[in-house]
Amino acid sequence: MSGLGKVVCVTGGSGFIASWLVKLLLGRGYTVKATVRNPDNPKKTLHLRTLEGAPERLHLLKADLLEEGAFDAAVDGCEGVFHTASPFFLAATDPEAELIAPAVKGTLNVLASCAKASSVKRVVVTSSLAAVQLTGKPLTPDVVVDETWFSNPELCRSMKAWYELSKTLAEEAAWKFAKEKGLDMVTVNPGMVIGPLLQPTLNTSAGAILNLISGSTTFPNATFGWVHVRDVALAHILAYEVSSASGRYCLSERVAHYSDIVDILQKLYSNLPLPEKSVDDNPYEPTYQISKERAKALGIEFIPLEVGLKDTVESLKEKNFVNF
């Protein structure tokens, strides 16, 4: 119970990663102040209120990413702050308003509140491999992506990779602000996060697996680093608890093309109507490597991709997103 008597804050507490983070923090004895857009919406908060330890040690507070000072009360008195709140979806009609502003302004608003609070010892920001690997360097099987890589905003813009751009600009702004204000900040940069859902709503990465298992005739021609949500939540906690933790931590158990994901699902569930061909006739996006060195040094022993996929499918079944 390493968190006994300690108070921490989690922003965007009802999200996929954040819900797991809240669960693990409560399990370690922490008192958690979690921000949500509407604490009175049971659809968004019931799964948090029913976590073990929640009645005694979970406090839900209302906060809006775009409102200056909205996080002052939430972070006041906290030793650690975990900033996970940031929109994640891939089809934006107005990328600036839907993705970029909430990611960048929201991050700066949270950090500004942290800079005001003398209690805050460290801030852990949820970034993404999206802010790491779009550098313009070709990704091939012998290339190892690591924490020194930063995605190129101009390249993101030219590719209309709006989510990648939002995470890149948010992380750049965060490091600049942290340096100016002397904040002790660490970022966690996961790939495609899979595993069981605690929240009742479908998140983007679980939705990608749901598409594959619910009758889609094609799979995307895309390659990602994949990681289990439990590893991501634990990495946030270790990034806060391990005093020597610093900088960025890339998180990926394995880099796999969607065709590999379909193959694993086929082995796990031979009765599923899985897609047999790529969405286009182009050569498959190549796989590459993502360094695990820093993550392992932090104490992460990655849960295998196969387990993550099975956990995701079983969770989608349990929540009636799919029936078979």
C-alpha positions in Angstrom: 0.0 0.0 0.0 2.6 2.5 -1.1 0.1 5.3 -1.5 -1.3 5.2 2.0 -2.0 8.8 3.2 -1.0 10.3 -0.1 -3.4 12.4 -2.3 -3.1 12.4 -6.1 -5.1 13.8 -9.0 -6.2 12.1 -12.2 -7.6 14.3 -15.0 -10.2 12.9 -17.4 -10.9 10.2 -14.8 -13.6 8.4 -16.7 -11.5 7.5 -19.7 -10.1 4.1 -20.7 -6.6 4.5 -19.4 -7.6 6.8 -16.6 -10.2 4.4 -15.2 -7.5 1.7 -14.8 -5.1 4.3 -13.3 -7.8 5.2 -10.7 -8.4 1.5 -10.0 -4.7 0.7 -9.5 -4.1 3.9 -7.4 -7.0 3.1 -5.1 -5.6 -0.5 -4.8 -2.2 1.0 -3.6 -4.0 3.0 -0.9 -3.9 6.5 -2.5 -6.7 9.0 -2.1 -7.6 10.1 -5.6 -9.2 13.3 -6.8 -10.4 12.5 -10.3 -11.7 15.2 -12.7 -14.6 14.5 -15.1 -16.8 16.8 -17.2 -19.9 16.0 -15.2 -19.6 14.2 -11.8 -23.4 13.8 -11.8 -23.6 11.7 -15.0 -23.9 8.1 -13.8 -23.0 6.7 -17.2 -19.6 8.3 -16.9 -18.9 7.8 -13.2 -20.7 4.8 -11.8 -17.8 2.4 -12.8 -15.5 4.6 -10.8 -17.7 5.0 -7.8 -18.0 1.2 -7.5 -14.2 0.5 -7.5 -12.8 -1.0 -4.4 -11.7 1.8 -2.1 -13.8 4.4 -4.0 -16.4 5.2 -1.3 -13.6 6.1 1.2 -10.9 7.6 -1.1 -12.2 8.7 -4.4 -13.4 12.3 -4.9 -14.9 13.3 -8.3 -14.6 16.9 -9.3 -15.9 18.8 -12.3 -13.3 20.4 -14.6 -13.2 21.6 -18.2 -10.0 21.3 -20.2 -10.5 24.6 -21.9 -11.3 26.6 -18.8 -8.3 28.5 -17.3 -7.9 27.6 -13.6 -10.5 24.8 -13.8 -7.9 22.4 -12.3 -6.8 24.6 -9.4 -9.0 23.0 -6.8 -8.4 19.5 -8.1 -4.6 19.6 -7.9 -4.4 21.6 -4.7 -3.1 19.4 -1.9 -2.0 16.7 -4.3 1.6 15.3 -4.4 1.2 13.7 -7.8 -0.9 14.7 -10.8 -1.6 12.4 -13.7 -2.9 14.3 -16.8 -4.6 11.8 -19.0 -7.5 13.9 -20.4 -7.1 14.4 -24.1 -9.5 13.5 -26.9 -8.6 10.4 -29.0 -10.5 9.8 -32.2 -9.3 9.5 -35.7 -12.1 11.2 -37.8 -12.2 14.9 -36.9 -14.3 17.3 -38.9 -12.8 20.3 -37.2 -9.3 19.1 -36.0 -8.4 22.4 -34.4 -11.4 22.6 -32.2 -12.0 18.9 -31.6 -8.4 17.6 -31.1 -5.7 20.2 -31.1 -7.1 22.9 -28.8 -8.3 20.5 -26.0 -4.9 18.6 -26.2 -2.6 21.7 -26.1 -4.7 24.2 -24.1 -5.9 21.5 -21.7 -2.4 20.3 -21.0 -1.2 23.8 -20.4 -4.2 24.6 -18.1 -3.5 21.5 -16.0 0.3 22.3 -15.8 -0.5 25.9 -14.9 -2.6 24.6 -11.9 0.3 22.3 -10.9 2.8 25.2 -11.0 0.5 27.1 -8.6 0.2 24.2 -6.1 3.2 24.0 -3.8 2.1 20.4 -2.8 2.7 18.9 -6.3 6.0 17.0 -6.5 5.7 15.4 -9.9 3.3 15.5 -12.9 2.9 12.5 -15.2 1.5 13.3 -18.6 -0.1 10.8 -20.9 1.4 11.4 -24.3 1.5 8.8 -27.1 3.8 7.1 -29.6 1.9 9.4 -32.0 4.2 12.1 -30.6 7.3 10.0 -31.2 7.4 8.2 -34.5 6.2 10.5 -37.3 9.7 11.9 -37.9 9.9 11.4 -41.7 12.5 8.6 -41.1 11.2 5.4 -42.9 10.0 2.8 -40.4 11.4 -0.6 -41.4 12.0 -3.9 -39.6 15.5 -3.0 -38.6 14.7 0.5 -37.3 14.4 1.0 -33.5 12.2 3.8 -32.4 13.1 5.2 -29.0 12.4 8.1 -26.6 14.8 10.5 -28.4 12.4 10.6 -31.4 9.9 13.4 -31.7 7.2 13.6 -34.4 7.5 16.5 -36.8 4.4 18.8 -36.6 4.8 20.0 -40.2 4.9 16.4 -41.4 1.8 15.6 -39.3 0.0 18.6 -40.9 0.9 17.7 -44.4 -0.3 14.1 -43.8 -3.5 15.5 -42.1 -2.6 13.3 -39.2 -4.5 15.4 -36.8 -4.5 13.1 -33.7 -0.7 12.7 -34.1 -0.4 16.5 -34.4 -2.5 17.1 -31.3 -0.3 14.8 -29.2 2.9 16.2 -30.6 2.0 19.9 -30.1 0.7 19.1 -26.6 3.8 17.3 -25.5 6.1 20.0 -27.0 4.2 22.7 -25.1 4.3 20.6 -21.9 8.1 20.2 -22.0 8.6 23.9 -22.7 6.2 24.9 -19.8 7.7 22.4 -17.4 11.2 23.6 -18.1 10.2 27.3 -17.7 8.4 26.7 -14.4 10.8 24.1 -13.0 8.1 21.4 -12.9 9.2 17.8 -12.4 7.4 16.2 -15.3 7.5 12.7 -16.9 5.6 11.5 -20.0 4.3 8.1 -20.8 4.0 7.4 -24.6 1.9 4.3 -25.2 1.0 2.8 -28.6 -2.4 1.3 -29.4 -3.9 0.5 -26.0 -6.0 -2.6 -25.6 -7.4 -4.7 -22.8 -10.6 -4.9 -20.7 -12.8 -1.8 -20.5 -13.9 -0.6 -17.1 -16.0 2.2 -18.5 -19.4 1.4 -20.2 -18.6 3.3 -23.4 -16.6 2.2 -26.3 -13.2 3.8 -26.7 -11.3 4.2 -30.0 -8.7 1.4 -29.6 -11.3 -1.1 -28.4 -13.5 0.0 -31.3 -10.7 -0.9 -33.7 -10.8 -4.5 -32.4 -14.6 -4.5 -32.3 -14.6 -3.6 -36.1 -12.4 -6.6 -36.8 -14.6 -9.1 -35.0 -18.1 -7.9 -36.0 -18.2 -8.7 -39.7 -15.8 -6.2 -41.3 -14.7 -7.5 -44.7 -11.3 -5.7 -44.7 -8.7 -4.8 -42.1 -6.7 -1.5 -42.1 -3.4 -1.4 -43.8 -1.6 -0.1 -40.7 1.1 -1.1 -38.3 1.1 0.0 -34.6 2.9 -0.7 -31.4 0.3 -2.4 -29.1 0.2 -2.4 -25.3 -2.1 -3.7 -22.5 -4.0 -1.0 -20.6 -2.9 -2.5 -17.3 0.8 -2.0 -18.3 0.0 1.6 -19.3 -1.7 2.4 -16.0 1.1 0.8 -14.0 3.7 2.7 -16.0 2.1 6.0 -15.0 2.2 5.0 -11.3 5.9 3.9 -11.5 6.8 7.1 -13.4 5.4 8.9 -10.4 6.7 6.6 -7.6 10.2 5.8 -8.9 12.2 8.8 -7.8 14.8 8.4 -10.6 12.1 8.3 -13.3 12.5 11.1 -15.8 11.9 12.1 -19.4 9.7 9.9 -21.7 8.7 6.3 -21.6 7.7 4.5 -24.9 5.2 1.6 -24.2 4.7 -1.2 -26.7 4.7 -4.9 -26.1 4.9 -5.6 -29.8 4.7 -3.8 -33.2 2.2 -5.6 -35.4 0.3 -5.0 -38.6 -3.4 -5.4 -38.6 -3.0 -8.7 -40.6 -1.0 -10.0 -37.6 -3.8 -9.0 -35.2 -6.3 -10.8 -37.4 -4.1 -13.9 -37.4 -3.9 -13.9 -33.6 -7.7 -13.4 -33.3 -8.2 -16.3 -35.7 -6.1 -18.6 -33.4 -8.0 -17.4 -30.3 -11.5 -17.5 -31.9 -11.7 -19.8 -34.8 -15.5 -19.2 -35.1 -15.2 -15.4 -35.7 -16.0 -13.9 -39.1 -12.7 -12.1 -39.4 -11.7 -10.0 -42.5 -9.4 -11.8 -44.9 -8.0 -8.9 -46.9 -6.5 -5.4 -46.5 -8.6 -2.3 -47.2 -6.3 -1.5 -50.1 -3.9 -3.2 -52.6 -0.8 -1.4 -51.4 2.1 -3.4 -49.8 1.5 -3.8 -46.1 2.9 -1.1 -43.9 6.2 -2.5 -42.6 6.7 -3.4 -39.0 9.5 -1.8 -37.0 10.9 -2.0 -33.4 10.1 0.2 -30.4 12.7 0.2 -27.7 11.6 -1.4 -24.4 14.7 -0.6 -22.5 13.5 2.4 -20.5 10.1 0.9 -19.8 11.7 -2.3 -18.5 14.1 -0.3 -16.3 11.0 1.4 -14.8 9.7 -2.0 -13.8 7.3 -2.9 -16.6 7.1 -6.5 -17.7 4.9 -6.4 -20.7 1.7 -8.5 -20.9 1.7 -10.4 -24.2 -0.3 -9.0 -27.1 -2.3 -12.3 -27.3 -3.5 -11.8 -23.7 -4.4 -8.2 -24.5 -6.5 -9.1 -27.5 -8.3 -11.9 -25.6 -8.9 -9.5 -22.7 -10.4 -7.0 -25.1 -12.7 -9.4 -26.9 -13.9 -11.0 -23.7 -14.6 -7.5 -22.3 -16.5 -6.5 -25.5 -18.6 -9.6 -25.1 -19.2 -9.0 -21.4 -20.4 -5.4 -22.1 -22.6 -6.6 -25.0 -20.8 -4.8 -27.8 -20.6 -8.1 -29.6 -22.4 -11.5 -29.2 -21.0 -14.8 -30.4 
